[in-house]
Amino acid sequence: MMARSAPQTVAEAPAGRPGRRGKRMMTRAFVCAVAVLGLVACGRGTKEDIVSKARDISKRAELERVLGQPDEITKLGPVETWRYKASNGEVIFLIVGDDVTLQAAGARDKAK
C-alpha cells in the first residue's frame, strides 16, 4: 500500500507585497484604465465642437467626411436622421436626399 503525501502548497508572497498574480492583475487594471481614458479623450468632443465643425456643411458626403460615420442612423423614406454622440449630449442632423437641412443639439435621453 502506498502512503499518501500531503498536498504541496505554493509559496506565498510576504504579507503586504503582491505576488506574481497580483502584479499581473494590477498591470491589467492599469492598462485597461489607460485605454478607457484614451478612448474618452479621442472621442468626438462636445456638442459645440461637432456643431462648429459642421457649421457650413450642406451635403451628406461632406458631413460624413468631416464628422465620420454617425453613431446612429434612422431612415423614413428619403429622410434620414444622423445622430452623433458627444461628451455632453448629442447632435442630430436631418438629411433629405443629399442635403443636410437641419441640425439640433440636446441632452442625451435618460434611461427610463
Secondary structure, 3 states (H helix, E strand, C coil): CCCCCCCCCCCCCCCCCCCHHHHHHHHHHHHHHHHHHHHHHCCCCCHHHHHHHCCCCCEHHHHHHHHCCCCEEEEECCEEEEEEEECCEEEEEEEECCEEEEEEEECCCCCC
